[in-house]
């Protein structure tokens, strides 16, 4: 591996990791440490060989994130590959929320860690865990440079008309605005889509649909985010696995009065009991499609609502862009659910957006960008597998190679 980076994605009770070559995306190993600080914690470590992947699972007590990082190191020691011989050049960290302070990846220092903590009110489920992961990894990998890559950074190019909410000034001064998420994924797939089209990224207009358990739409003009569906938090926009997406803000007051719900009850319901789960009782799109196929009315409605919301955003973002070269689908649903892709983009032929049935059905979990629109259609419809870990590794190496690598401002 010519530029291997250890990429860490720290959650509140989990740690995902991967050793990836920033130059070509090659993977040496990956893993998941789950249920940190809970009973039944375990490490799932996968070593990638030329002949295939070899998975190792070990259950062990893990009290905190530092113990989780140490457990991941133990897995490398026991099962390989030997990190000492890989020549790691950096540790790249996914951080969910950078607020308005971070519009690019930055080298990690004490001030950066403090800033991630300070931004916790904007992402209370994510940033505290990200900060703990940063602290733990810096202690364990003290001799390596660490780089933080922010989900929100790609959307720093949103114009004021797109990111400003029409709320009181005091709210805006407290940070209430649209930030957007899935930025690392959108950066990766929009660049890959431009390459698939054989055109410079700076000359393309794309709508990127990241459809997974979380889902978002982003209008990308010349490689810059100019509109995106998620807002202050990842709750807004499209219907998701367990999140509501857009709704009338007055709903919150109504259910508090009529159902006696507290603010925490409402927040929890909108994030964990809504979306596909709220409509069909299942947050997994595979189960929803299967149930709809056998006549389940709730599942059929959920699918209709999900696809209707996507179509509405595609139309709006085409208008915002003033023209369109490609619709790009990615994420677990976008890459694998052919029926959802077809339904979400149905009826848009008058806008130049069509899906070829045979190509769409054949494009299930592609390894590279695949066109599923007919030849000659004005707008290309592409399925592009995302690789956020590779993008984090690439950005980390770019920071290290830049003159005067950026650091956090006080």
Rosetta blueprint (number, residue, H / E / L):
1 X L
2 X L
3 X L
4 X E
5 X E
6 X E
7 X E
8 X E
9 X E
10 X E
11 X L
12 X L
13 X L
14 X E
15 X E
16 X E
17 X E
18 X E
19 X E
20 X E
21 X E
22 X L
23 X L
24 X L
25 X L
26 X L
27 X E
28 X E
29 X E
30 X E
31 X E
32 X E
33 X E
34 X E
35 X L
36 X L
37 X L
38 X L
39 X L
40 X L
41 X L
42 X E
43 X E
44 X E
45 X E
46 X E
47 X E
48 X E
49 X E
50 X L
51 X L
52 X E
53 X E
54 X E
55 X E
56 X E
57 X E
58 X E
59 X E
60 X L
61 X L
62 X L
63 X L
64 X L
65 X H
66 X H
67 X H
68 X H
69 X H
70 X H
71 X H
72 X H
73 X H
74 X H
75 X H
76 X H
77 X H
78 X H
79 X H
80 X L
81 X L
82 X L
83 X H
84 X H
85 X H
86 X H
87 X L
88 X L
89 X L
90 X E
91 X E
92 X E
93 X E
94 X E
95 X E
96 X L
97 X L
98 X L
99 X L
100 X L
101 X L
102 X L
103 X L
104 X L
105 X L
106 X E
107 X E
108 X L
109 X L
110 X H
111 X H
112 X H
113 X H
114 X H
115 X H
116 X H
117 X H
118 X H
119 X H
120 X H
121 X H
122 X H
123 X L
124 X L
125 X L
126 X L
127 X H
128 X H
129 X H
130 X H
131 X H
132 X H
133 X H
134 X H
135 X H
136 X H
137 X H
138 X H
139 X H
140 X H
141 X L
142 X L
143 X L
144 X L
145 X L
146 X E
147 X E
148 X E
149 X E
150 X E
151 X L
152 X L
153 X H
154 X H
155 X H
156 X H
157 X H
158 X L
159 X L
160 X H
161 X H
162 X H
163 X H
164 X L
165 X L
166 X L
167 X L
168 X L
169 X H
170 X H
171 X H
172 X H
173 X H
174 X L
175 X L
176 X L
177 X L
178 X L
179 X L
180 X L
181 X L
182 X L
183 X H
184 X H
185 X H
186 X H
187 X H
188 X H
189 X H
190 X H
191 X H
192 X H
193 X H
194 X H
195 X H
196 X H
197 X H
198 X L
199 X L
200 X L
201 X H
202 X H
203 X H
204 X L
205 X E
206 X E
207 X E
208 X E
209 X E
210 X E
211 X E
212 X L
213 X L
214 X L
215 X E
216 X E
217 X E
218 X E
219 X E
220 X E
221 X E
222 X L
223 X L
224 X E
225 X E
226 X E
227 X E
228 X E
229 X L
230 X L
231 X L
232 X L
233 X L
234 X L
235 X L
236 X L
237 X L
238 X L
239 X L
240 X L
241 X L
242 X L
243 X L
244 X L
245 X L
246 X L
247 X L
248 X L
249 X L
250 X H
251 X H
252 X H
253 X H
254 X H
255 X H
256 X H
257 X H
258 X H
259 X H
260 X L
261 X L
262 X L
263 X H
264 X H
265 X H
266 X H
267 X H
268 X H
269 X H
270 X H
271 X H
272 X H
273 X L
274 X L
275 X H
276 X H
277 X H
278 X H
279 X H
280 X H
281 X L
282 X L
283 X L
284 X L
285 X H
286 X H
287 X H
288 X H
289 X H
290 X H
291 X H
292 X H
293 X H
294 X L
295 X L
296 X L
297 X H
298 X H
299 X H
300 X H
301 X H
302 X H
303 X H
304 X H
305 X H
306 X H
307 X H
308 X H
309 X H
310 X H
311 X H
312 X H
313 X H
314 X H
315 X H
316 X H
317 X H
318 X H
319 X H
320 X H
321 X H
322 X L
323 X L
324 X L
325 X L
326 X E
327 X E
328 X E
329 X E
330 X E
331 X H
332 X H
333 X H
334 X H
335 X H
336 X H
337 X L
338 X H
339 X H
340 X H
341 X H
342 X H
343 X H
344 X H
345 X L
346 X L
347 X L
348 X L
349 X H
350 X H
351 X H
352 X L
353 X L
354 X L
355 X L
356 X L
357 X H
358 X H
359 X H
360 X H
361 X H
362 X H
363 X L
364 X L
365 X L
366 X L
367 X L
368 X L
369 X L
370 X E
371 X E
372 X L
373 X L
374 X L
375 X L
376 X L
377 X L
378 X L
379 X L
380 X E
381 X E
382 X E
383 X E
384 X L
385 X L
386 X L
387 X L
388 X H
389 X H
390 X H
391 X H
392 X H
393 X H
394 X H
395 X H
396 X H
397 X H
398 X H
399 X H
400 X H
401 X H
402 X L
403 X L
404 X L
405 X L
406 X L
407 X L
408 X L
409 X L
410 X L
